[in-house]
């Protein structure tokens, strides 16, 4: 680990840390102010998936699996994914009755295939940025503390949703970060996050 980090140093500056933080912040700002005018969710995939992967490869010759695009430890992944989804199903079934929750997620009509496909692609890119690129990228510089660092922008991007959901993103970000760290893959986090979204739509529209 120390040799890996030392090879990415310039004077006293950690180039790996600068690159990951700088790239992550840049793509979030660009997506907010200059969304690419293409079919949703391709814009988010370009910013959250393709650009970070390109930055890692061009600057450090990192491969996609260096940032968690791999199966990883599949046994703990299955267990942790099942436990998280089961726990969230119970929580979301109850919160789905709350007026604030229903007001945000209720749909008059739902095209389920289009809705789920679009948000699956969006959340794949979203989870890669936080639980893939940021977590495994920052791990090279700050170790396990990356679990907590990636939670900060994740929570901030939920501002504007109702208070309890945004508040729950703090422990939620920690948990998803731990799942990725424990399984060495961001894919279980994608399944969990997408499953949570699907349940939120389901429970507020039944």
Secondary structure, DSSP 8 states (H G I E B T S, - for coil): -HHHHHTTEETTEEHHHHHHHHHHHHHHHHHHHS--SSSTTHHHHIIIIIHHHHHHHHHH---GGGGT-S--SHHHHHHHHHHHHHHHHHHHHHHTTSHHHHHHH--SS--HHHHHHHHHHHHHHHHIIIIIIIHHHHHHHHGGGHHHHHHHHHHHTTTTS-HHHHHHHHHHHHHHHHHHHHHT-SHHHHHHHHHHHHHHHHHT--
